[in-house]
Amino acid sequence: MTIEISAEEFARSNKALLTLLKAVTKAGKDGISTRALYAQIKMTGYGDKLVNIAERDGYIVRVRRKQKIDGKGPWYVFNILTKKGQRLLAQLGVS
């Protein structure tokens, strides 16, 4: 079952999600680490839930990779905007 809503209504009811998607967009094609994303949008507790919602709905993809070139150091999870996320932001006129 699919329910259709207007773009304005979606934007009004999902302001936090749009803030997250805008932050991921600003990071560029390489994405942004989850920790840096939380710091940028100033959300820690609810930010985790938002990232999971965005990934579940297909707006972002989360990629795990090494940050350092020499292969040492911890794994980082980068959040990258998908085509679906780009279409959503374009449809809402958000940049």
PyMOL commands that set and color helices and strands:
alter all, ss='L'
color gray80, all
select helices_A, chain A and resi 7-13+15-27+34-41+45-56+83-92
alter helices_A, ss='H'
color red, helices_A
select strands_A, chain A and resi 32-33+60-66+75-81
alter strands_A, ss='S'
color yellow, strands_A
deselect
rebuild
show_as cartoon
